[in-house]
Amino acid sequence: MTTSILISQARHVFHQHDGVLRTHELLKAGVYLRTLYNMRDAGLIEQLNRGLFRRALDQTGGNVAAAARLLGISRNKVYRVLGKSSR
Protein backbone atom coordinates (compact mmCIF):
# COMPACT_ATOMS: atom_id res chain seq x y z
CA MET A 1 0.00 0.00 0.00
CA THR A 2 1.26 3.47 -0.76
CA THR A 3 1.86 6.01 1.96
CA SER A 4 -0.83 8.34 0.62
CA ILE A 5 -3.46 5.58 0.88
CA LEU A 6 -2.38 4.79 4.44
CA ILE A 7 -2.50 8.47 5.38
CA SER A 8 -5.95 8.69 3.81
CA GLN A 9 -7.07 5.72 5.93
CA ALA A 10 -5.62 7.32 9.06
CA ARG A 11 -7.49 10.56 8.34
CA HIS A 12 -10.71 8.60 7.89
CA VAL A 13 -10.22 6.82 11.24
CA PHE A 14 -9.33 10.18 12.85
CA HIS A 15 -12.60 11.74 11.68
CA GLN A 16 -14.65 8.65 12.55
CA HIS A 17 -13.51 8.88 16.14
CA ASP A 18 -14.03 12.61 16.68
CA GLY A 19 -10.39 13.57 16.28
CA VAL A 20 -8.86 10.85 18.39
CA LEU A 21 -6.31 8.57 16.77
CA ARG A 22 -6.69 5.23 18.49
CA THR A 23 -3.82 2.89 17.72
CA HIS A 24 -5.93 -0.27 17.74
CA GLU A 25 -8.44 1.30 15.30
CA LEU A 26 -5.63 2.36 12.98
CA LEU A 27 -4.11 -1.11 13.06
CA LYS A 28 -7.52 -2.66 12.24
CA ALA A 29 -7.79 -0.23 9.29
CA GLY A 30 -4.40 -1.40 8.01
CA VAL A 31 -2.38 1.65 9.06
CA TYR A 32 1.02 0.78 10.43
CA LEU A 33 2.67 2.49 13.38
CA ARG A 34 5.51 3.57 11.12
CA THR A 35 2.98 5.50 9.00
CA LEU A 36 1.57 7.12 12.12
CA TYR A 37 5.05 8.21 13.19
CA ASN A 38 5.72 9.56 9.70
CA MET A 39 2.44 11.51 9.86
CA ARG A 40 3.47 12.95 13.22
CA ASP A 41 6.92 13.89 11.99
CA ALA A 42 5.49 15.54 8.86
CA GLY A 43 3.04 17.60 10.96
CA LEU A 44 -0.05 15.91 9.51
CA ILE A 45 -1.52 15.01 12.89
CA GLU A 46 -1.24 18.64 13.94
CA GLN A 47 -2.99 19.67 10.72
CA LEU A 48 -5.82 17.22 11.41
CA ASN A 49 -6.14 18.60 14.93
CA ARG A 50 -6.33 22.18 13.67
CA GLY A 51 -8.99 21.16 11.17
CA LEU A 52 -11.07 19.56 13.90
CA PHE A 53 -10.75 22.67 16.08
CA ARG A 54 -11.70 24.93 13.17
CA ARG A 55 -14.76 22.79 12.48
CA ALA A 56 -15.83 23.17 16.12
CA LEU A 57 -15.32 26.94 15.88
CA ASP A 58 -17.42 27.04 12.71
CA GLN A 59 -20.20 25.11 14.44
CA THR A 60 -20.18 27.52 17.37
CA GLY A 61 -19.99 30.69 15.30
CA GLY A 62 -16.42 31.40 16.39
CA ASN A 63 -17.13 31.13 20.11
CA VAL A 64 -13.92 29.63 21.52
CA ALA A 65 -15.41 28.72 24.91
CA ALA A 66 -18.33 26.90 23.26
CA ALA A 67 -15.97 25.13 20.83
CA ALA A 68 -13.83 23.99 23.76
CA ARG A 69 -16.91 22.62 25.54
CA LEU A 70 -17.95 20.85 22.34
CA LEU A 71 -14.52 19.22 22.09
CA GLY A 72 -14.31 18.49 25.82
CA ILE A 73 -11.07 20.43 26.25
CA SER A 74 -9.97 23.70 27.82
CA ARG A 75 -10.35 27.01 26.06
CA ASN A 76 -6.61 27.57 26.41
CA LYS A 77 -5.92 24.35 24.49
CA VAL A 78 -7.98 25.68 21.58
CA TYR A 79 -5.94 28.88 21.60
CA ARG A 80 -2.65 26.95 21.77
CA VAL A 81 -3.51 24.61 18.92
CA LEU A 82 -4.73 27.40 16.69
CA GLY A 83 -1.77 29.59 17.57
CA LYS A 84 -3.80 32.39 19.13
CA SER A 85 -3.01 34.33 22.25
CA SER A 86 -5.27 33.48 25.17
CA ARG A 87 -5.37 37.12 26.22
N, CA, C and O atoms as a MOPAC input file, in Angstrom:
PM7 MOZYME 1SCF
protein

 N      0.84000 1    -1.18600 1     0.00000 1
 C      0.00000 1     0.00000 1     0.00000 1
 C      0.88000 1     1.24200 1     0.00000 1
 O      1.92100 1     1.27400 1     0.65500 1
 N      0.46000 1     2.25600 1    -0.73000 1
 C      1.26300 1     3.47400 1    -0.75800 1
 C      1.01600 1     4.30500 1     0.49600 1
 O     -0.00200 1     4.16200 1     1.17400 1
 N      1.97100 1     5.16700 1     0.77600 1
 C      1.86400 1     6.01200 1     1.96400 1
 C      0.64200 1     6.91000 1     1.90200 1
 O     -0.01700 1     7.12500 1     2.92000 1
 N      0.32800 1     7.43700 1     0.72900 1
 C     -0.83300 1     8.34000 1     0.62200 1
 C     -2.14100 1     7.62000 1     0.93000 1
 O     -3.04900 1     8.21500 1     1.51000 1
 N     -2.24800 1     6.35500 1     0.55400 1
 C     -3.45600 1     5.57900 1     0.87600 1
 C     -3.53200 1     5.34300 1     2.37600 1
 O     -4.60600 1     5.45100 1     2.96800 1
 N     -2.39900 1     5.02200 1     2.99700 1
 C     -2.37800 1     4.79200 1     4.44300 1
 C     -2.70900 1     6.07600 1     5.20300 1
 O     -3.43400 1     6.04100 1     6.19700 1
 N     -2.18800 1     7.19100 1     4.74500 1
 C     -2.50400 1     8.47000 1     5.37800 1
 C     -3.98200 1     8.77900 1     5.21500 1
 O     -4.62100 1     9.28200 1     6.13900 1
 N     -4.51500 1     8.48400 1     4.06300 1
 C     -5.94900 1     8.69000 1     3.81300 1
 C     -6.77800 1     7.83700 1     4.78000 1
 O     -7.78000 1     8.30400 1     5.32100 1
 N     -6.35900 1     6.59200 1     4.99200 1
 C     -7.06700 1     5.72400 1     5.92900 1
 C     -6.96600 1     6.28000 1     7.35300 1
 O     -7.94400 1     6.25800 1     8.10100 1
 N     -5.80500 1     6.76700 1     7.71800 1
 C     -5.62300 1     7.32300 1     9.05900 1
 C     -6.51300 1     8.54100 1     9.25100 1
 O     -7.11300 1     8.70300 1    10.31300 1
 N     -6.60800 1     9.39200 1     8.25400 1
 C     -7.48700 1    10.55900 1     8.33600 1
 C     -8.93700 1    10.13000 1     8.51600 1
 O     -9.67800 1    10.72100 1     9.30100 1
 N     -9.33100 1     9.09700 1     7.78000 1
 C    -10.70700 1     8.59500 1     7.88800 1
 C    -10.98500 1     8.10300 1     9.31100 1
 O    -12.02300 1     8.42600 1     9.88800 1
 N    -10.06300 1     7.32600 1     9.87100 1
 C    -10.22100 1     6.82200 1    11.24000 1
 C    -10.25100 1     7.99000 1    12.21800 1
 O    -11.04800 1     7.99200 1    13.15600 1
 N     -9.38700 1     8.98300 1    12.00700 1
 C     -9.33400 1    10.18100 1    12.84900 1
 C    -10.69500 1    10.86200 1    12.89400 1
 O    -11.18400 1    11.20600 1    13.97000 1
 N    -11.30500 1    11.05800 1    11.73400 1
 C    -12.60000 1    11.74200 1    11.68000 1
 C    -13.73200 1    10.86500 1    12.21400 1
 O    -14.68800 1    11.37800 1    12.79500 1
 N    -13.63200 1     9.55900 1    12.02300 1
 C    -14.65300 1     8.65000 1    12.55000 1
 C    -14.72000 1     8.69100 1    14.06700 1
 O    -15.78500 1     8.50700 1    14.65700 1
 N    -13.58900 1     8.93100 1    14.68800 1
 C    -13.50600 1     8.88300 1    16.14400 1
 C    -13.35300 1    10.25900 1    16.75700 1
 O    -12.67300 1    10.42400 1    17.77000 1
 N    -13.98500 1    11.24900 1    16.14100 1
 C    -14.02600 1    12.61100 1    16.68100 1
 C    -12.65000 1    13.17700 1    17.01100 1
 O    -12.45800 1    13.80600 1    18.05200 1
 N    -11.70300 1    12.94800 1    16.11800 1
 C    -10.39500 1    13.56700 1    16.27600 1
 C     -9.43500 1    12.85600 1    17.19400 1
 O     -8.42000 1    13.42000 1    17.60300 1
 N     -9.75300 1    11.61000 1    17.52200 1
 C     -8.86200 1    10.84500 1    18.38700 1
 C     -8.27600 1     9.71200 1    17.55100 1
 O     -9.00700 1     8.90200 1    16.98000 1
 N     -6.96000 1     9.66700 1    17.48800 1
 C     -6.31000 1     8.56900 1    16.77100 1
 C     -6.06000 1     7.43800 1    17.75500 1
 O     -5.17700 1     7.52200 1    18.60800 1
 N     -6.83800 1     6.39600 1    17.62600 1
 C     -6.68500 1     5.22600 1    18.48800 1
 C     -5.84100 1     4.19600 1    17.74400 1
 O     -6.17100 1     3.78400 1    16.63100 1
 N     -4.76500 1     3.79700 1    18.37300 1
 C     -3.82000 1     2.89400 1    17.71700 1
 C     -4.49400 1     1.60700 1    17.26600 1
 O     -4.27000 1     1.15700 1    16.14200 1
 N     -5.31400 1     1.00600 1    18.12000 1
 C     -5.93400 1    -0.26600 1    17.73800 1
 C     -6.88300 1    -0.10200 1    16.55700 1
 O     -7.01000 1    -1.01500 1    15.74100 1
 N     -7.55700 1     1.05400 1    16.44800 1
 C     -8.44200 1     1.29700 1    15.30200 1
 C     -7.63300 1     1.48600 1    14.02400 1
 O     -8.02500 1     1.01600 1    12.95500 1
 N     -6.49900 1     2.18100 1    14.14300 1
 C     -5.63400 1     2.36500 1    12.98200 1
 C     -5.06600 1     1.03300 1    12.50500 1
 O     -5.00800 1     0.77600 1    11.30300 1
 N     -4.65100 1     0.19400 1    13.43800 1
 C     -4.11300 1    -1.10900 1    13.06200 1
 C     -5.17500 1    -1.96400 1    12.37700 1
 O     -4.88000 1    -2.66300 1    11.40800 1
 N     -6.42200 1    -1.91000 1    12.88300 1
 C     -7.51500 1    -2.65600 1    12.24200 1
 C     -7.78200 1    -2.14700 1    10.83700 1
 O     -8.17400 1    -2.91600 1     9.96000 1
 N     -7.56600 1    -0.82300 1    10.61300 1
 C     -7.79300 1    -0.23100 1     9.29200 1
 C     -6.61500 1    -0.46400 1     8.35200 1
 O     -6.66700 1    -0.07200 1     7.18600 1
 N     -5.55200 1    -1.09800 1     8.84900 1
 C     -4.40100 1    -1.39700 1     8.00900 1
 C     -3.33100 1    -0.32300 1     8.00400 1
 O     -2.44900 1    -0.32900 1     7.14500 1
 N     -3.39900 1     0.60100 1     8.95300 1
 C     -2.38400 1     1.64800 1     9.05900 1
 C     -1.30900 1     1.17200 1    10.02900 1
 O     -1.61200 1     0.74800 1    11.14400 1
 N     -0.08500 1     1.24300 1     9.60900 1
 C      1.02300 1     0.78300 1    10.42700 1
 C      1.54700 1     1.89700 1    11.32300 1
 O      1.43100 1     3.07800 1    10.99900 1
 N      2.12500 1     1.50400 1    12.45200 1
 C      2.67500 1     2.48900 1    13.38400 1
 C      3.72700 1     3.36500 1    12.71400 1
 O      3.82400 1     4.55500 1    13.01500 1
 N      4.49900 1     2.79900 1    11.82700 1
 C      5.51200 1     3.57300 1    11.11700 1
 C      4.85800 1     4.72300 1    10.34600 1
 O      5.38900 1     5.83300 1    10.31600 1
 N      3.70400 1     4.45600 1     9.72300 1
 C      2.98400 1     5.49800 1     8.99700 1
 C      2.50600 1     6.57800 1     9.95300 1
 O      2.57400 1     7.76700 1     9.64200 1
 N      2.02200 1     6.16300 1    11.11400 1
 C      1.56600 1     7.12000 1    12.12200 1
 C      2.72200 1     8.01300 1    12.57900 1
 O      2.55800 1     9.22500 1    12.72300 1
 N      3.88100 1     7.41300 1    12.80400 1
 C      5.05000 1     8.20600 1    13.18900 1
 C      5.46000 1     9.16100 1    12.07400 1
 O      5.83100 1    10.30600 1    12.33600 1
 N      5.39300 1     8.69100 1    10.83300 1
 C      5.71900 1     9.55600 1     9.70000 1
 C      4.73700 1    10.72300 1     9.60000 1
 O      5.12800 1    11.84700 1     9.28800 1
 N      3.45400 1    10.44500 1     9.86800 1
 C      2.43900 1    11.51100 1     9.85800 1
 C      2.75900 1    12.53600 1    10.94900 1
 O      2.67600 1    13.74300 1    10.72000 1
 N      3.12300 1    12.04700 1    12.12800 1
 C      3.46900 1    12.94800 1    13.22500 1
 C      4.66900 1    13.80800 1    12.85500 1
 O      4.65600 1    15.02500 1    13.04400 1
 N      5.70600 1    13.16700 1    12.32800 1
 C      6.92500 1    13.88700 1    11.98900 1
 C      6.69800 1    14.90400 1    10.87300 1
 O      7.36400 1    15.93900 1    10.83900 1
 N      5.77800 1    14.62800 1     9.97300 1
 C      5.48600 1    15.54200 1     8.86000 1
 C      4.49900 1    16.63500 1     9.26200 1
 O      4.20800 1    17.52300 1     8.46000 1
 N      3.97700 1    16.58500 1    10.49700 1
 C      3.04100 1    17.59600 1    10.96200 1
 C      1.60800 1    17.35700 1    10.53700 1
 O      0.76100 1    18.23300 1    10.71300 1
 N      1.31200 1    16.18100 1     9.97500 1
 C     -0.05100 1    15.90500 1     9.50600 1
 C     -1.03700 1    15.75000 1    10.64900 1
 O     -2.19500 1    16.14900 1    10.52000 1
 N     -0.60700 1    15.18100 1    11.75800 1
 C     -1.51800 1    15.01300 1    12.89400 1
 C     -1.90500 1    16.37600 1    13.44200 1
 O     -3.05800 1    16.59900 1    13.81100 1
 N     -0.94600 1    17.28600 1    13.49400 1
 C     -1.24200 1    18.64300 1    13.94400 1
 C     -2.22400 1    19.33700 1    12.98900 1
 O     -3.10800 1    20.07200 1    13.42900 1
 N     -2.06500 1    19.10000 1    11.69700 1
 C     -2.99300 1    19.67200 1    10.72100 1
 C     -4.40000 1    19.12200 1    10.90900 1
 O     -5.37600 1    19.86900 1    10.82500 1
 N     -4.51100 1    17.82100 1    11.16200 1
 C     -5.81500 1    17.21800 1    11.40800 1
 C     -6.45400 1    17.81400 1    12.65100 1
 O     -7.65000 1    18.10400 1    12.66700 1
 N     -5.64600 1    17.99700 1    13.69900 1
 C     -6.14000 1    18.60500 1    14.93200 1
 C     -6.68200 1    20.00100 1    14.67000 1
 O     -7.78500 1    20.34100 1    15.09800 1
 N     -5.89500 1    20.80900 1    13.96200 1
 C     -6.32900 1    22.17600 1    13.67400 1
 C     -7.64300 1    22.17800 1    12.89700 1
 O     -8.52400 1    22.99800 1    13.15300 1
 N     -7.76400 1    21.25300 1    11.94800 1
 C     -8.99200 1    21.15900 1    11.16900 1
 C    -10.19300 1    20.82900 1    12.03900 1
 O    -11.27600 1    21.38400 1    11.85500 1
 N     -9.99500 1    19.92800 1    12.98200 1
 C    -11.07000 1    19.56000 1    13.90400 1
 C    -11.47000 1    20.75000 1    14.76500 1
 O    -12.65600 1    20.99400 1    14.98500 1
 N    -10.47000 1    21.49600 1    15.25500 1
 C    -10.75200 1    22.66500 1    16.08500 1
 C    -11.46300 1    23.74100 1    15.27200 1
 O    -12.38800 1    24.38500 1    15.76700 1
 N    -11.03800 1    23.93600 1    14.03300 1
 C    -11.69600 1    24.93500 1    13.17400 1
 C    -13.14600 1    24.55400 1    12.89500 1
 O    -14.02600 1    25.41400 1    12.85300 1
 N    -13.38500 1    23.25900 1    12.70600 1
 C    -14.75600 1    22.79500 1    12.47800 1
 C    -15.62600 1    23.10300 1    13.69200 1
 O    -16.76700 1    23.54300 1    13.54800 1
 N    -15.08000 1    22.86900 1    14.89900 1
 C    -15.82600 1    23.16800 1    16.12300 1
 C    -16.09900 1    24.66200 1    16.22900 1
 O    -17.18700 1    25.06900 1    16.63700 1
 N    -15.11500 1    25.48100 1    15.86200 1
 C    -15.32500 1    26.93800 1    15.88200 1
 C    -16.38700 1    27.35900 1    14.87900 1
 O    -17.19800 1    28.23900 1    15.16700 1
 N    -16.39000 1    26.74100 1    13.70800 1
 C    -17.42500 1    27.04100 1    12.71000 1
 C    -18.81100 1    26.69200 1    13.24900 1
 O    -19.76600 1    27.44600 1    13.06200 1
 N    -18.91300 1    25.55400 1    13.91100 1
 C    -20.19900 1    25.10800 1    14.44400 1
 C    -20.70100 1    26.01000 1    15.56200 1
 O    -21.90600 1    26.10600 1    15.79600 1
 N    -19.77900 1    26.67000 1    16.24900 1
 C    -20.17600 1    27.52400 1    17.37400 1
 C    -20.12300 1    29.00400 1    17.01400 1
 O    -20.18900 1    29.86300 1    17.89400 1
 N    -20.00600 1    29.29900 1    15.73400 1
 C    -19.99200 1    30.68900 1    15.29600 1
 C    -18.76400 1    31.45800 1    15.77100 1
 O    -18.82800 1    32.67200 1    15.96200 1
 N    -17.64700 1    30.75800 1    15.96300 1
 C    -16.41600 1    31.40500 1    16.39100 1
 C    -16.26000 1    31.55500 1    17.89000 1
 O    -15.28500 1    32.14900 1    18.35100 1
 N    -17.18800 1    31.03700 1    18.65300 1
 C    -17.13200 1    31.12600 1    20.11300 1
 C    -16.14600 1    30.07600 1    20.63700 1
 O    -16.44000 1    28.88100 1    20.63500 1
 N    -14.98100 1    30.53600 1    21.08400 1
 C    -13.91700 1    29.63100 1    21.51800 1
 C    -14.33500 1    28.81100 1    22.74000 1
 O    -14.06400 1    27.61200 1    22.80100 1
 N    -14.98600 1    29.44000 1    23.70000 1
 C    -15.40800 1    28.72000 1    24.90700 1
 C    -16.40200 1    27.61000 1    24.54700 1
 O    -16.30700 1    26.49700 1    25.06500 1
 N    -17.34300 1    27.91200 1    23.67000 1
 C    -18.33200 1    26.90400 1    23.25800 1
 C    -17.66300 1    25.78700 1    22.45400 1
 O    -18.02200 1    24.61800 1    22.59800 1
 N    -16.69900 1    26.14000 1    21.61400 1
 C    -15.97300 1    25.13200 1    20.83100 1
 C    -15.19500 1    24.21100 1    21.76800 1
 O    -15.16300 1    22.99700 1    21.56400 1
 N    -14.57200 1    24.78300 1    22.78700 1
 C    -13.82700 1    23.98500 1    23.75900 1
 C    -14.75200 1    23.02000 1    24.48700 1
 O    -14.40700 1    21.85700 1    24.69400 1
 N    -15.93100 1    23.50600 1    24.87500 1
 C    -16.91000 1    22.61800 1    25.54300 1
 C    -17.33000 1    21.49800 1    24.59800 1
 O    -17.45200 1    20.34500 1    25.01100 1
 N    -17.55000 1    21.83900 1    23.33600 1
 C    -17.94900 1    20.84800 1    22.33600 1
 C    -16.88700 1    19.75900 1    22.19100 1
 O    -17.21000 1    18.58100 1    22.04000 1
 N    -15.62000 1    20.16400 1    22.23700 1
 C    -14.51800 1    19.21600 1    22.09200 1
 C    -14.12800 1    18.53600 1    23.40200 1
 O    -13.38700 1    17.55400 1    23.40300 1
 N    -14.63500 1    19.06800 1    24.52100 1
 C    -14.30600 1    18.49500 1    25.82300 1
 C    -12.89500 1    18.82200 1    26.27000 1
 O    -12.24700 1    18.02400 1    26.94700 1
 N    -12.41900 1    20.00300 1    25.88700 1
 C    -11.07400 1    20.43300 1    26.25000 1
 C    -11.13300 1    21.84300 1    26.81500 1
 O    -12.19400 1    22.46700 1    26.83300 1
 N     -9.99200 1    22.34400 1    27.27800 1
 C     -9.97300 1    23.69900 1    27.82200 1
 C     -9.91300 1    24.73100 1    26.70100 1
 O     -9.45500 1    24.44900 1    25.59300 1
 N    -10.37600 1    25.90600 1    27.01100 1
 C    -10.35000 1    27.01500 1    26.06000 1
 C     -8.90800 1    27.35400 1    25.68500 1
 O     -8.61400 1    27.67500 1    24.53400 1
 N     -8.01300 1    27.27900 1    26.67300 1
 C     -6.60600 1    27.57100 1    26.41200 1
 C     -5.99100 1    26.59600 1    25.40900 1
 O     -5.14000 1    26.98200 1    24.60800 1
 N     -6.41900 1    25.34300 1    25.45400 1
 C     -5.92100 1    24.34900 1    24.49500 1
 C     -6.31700 1    24.73900 1    23.07900 1
 O     -5.52300 1    24.58700 1    22.15100 1
 N     -7.52900 1    25.23600 1    22.90400 1
 C     -7.97900 1    25.68500 1    21.57900 1
 C     -7.08100 1    26.81500 1    21.09800 1
 O     -6.62900 1    26.81300 1    19.95300 1
 N     -6.82600 1    27.76900 1    21.96500 1
 C     -5.94400 1    28.88500 1    21.60000 1
 C     -4.54000 1    28.38100 1    21.23100 1
 O     -3.95800 1    28.82100 1    20.24000 1
 N     -4.00800 1    27.46300 1    22.03000 1
 C     -2.65300 1    26.95000 1    21.77100 1
 C     -2.57900 1    26.24800 1    20.42900 1
 O     -1.65900 1    26.49000 1    19.64700 1
 N     -3.54000 1    25.38200 1    20.15900 1
 C     -3.51300 1    24.60700 1    18.92200 1
 C     -3.66700 1    25.50900 1    17.70700 1
 O     -3.03000 1    25.29000 1    16.67700 1
 N     -4.50200 1    26.50800 1    17.82900 1
 C     -4.73500 1    27.39500 1    16.69000 1
 C     -3.71500 1    28.54300 1    16.62500 1
 O     -3.74700 1    29.35600 1    15.70100 1
 N     -2.82100 1    28.60000 1    17.60400 1
 C     -1.77200 1    29.58900 1    17.57300 1
 C     -2.21100 1    30.97800 1    17.94500 1
 O     -1.57700 1    31.95900 1    17.55600 1
 N     -3.30000 1    31.07700 1    18.70300 1
 C     -3.79500 1    32.38800 1    19.13200 1
 C     -3.30800 1    32.67300 1    20.53100 1
 O     -2.92000 1    31.76600 1    21.26700 1
 N     -3.32900 1    33.92100 1    20.88600 1
 C     -3.01200 1    34.32500 1    22.24700 1
 C     -4.26500 1    34.15000 1    23.10000 1
 O     -5.37000 1    34.45400 1    22.65000 1
 N     -4.10100 1    33.67000 1    24.30600 1
 C     -5.26900 1    33.47600 1    25.17400 1
 C     -5.67000 1    34.75000 1    25.89400 1
 O     -6.55800 1    34.72600 1    26.74600 1
 N     -5.03600 1    35.84900 1    25.56900 1
 C     -5.37200 1    37.12500 1    26.22300 1
 C     -6.28700 1    37.94400 1    25.39100 1
 O     -6.66800 1    39.04400 1    25.79200 1

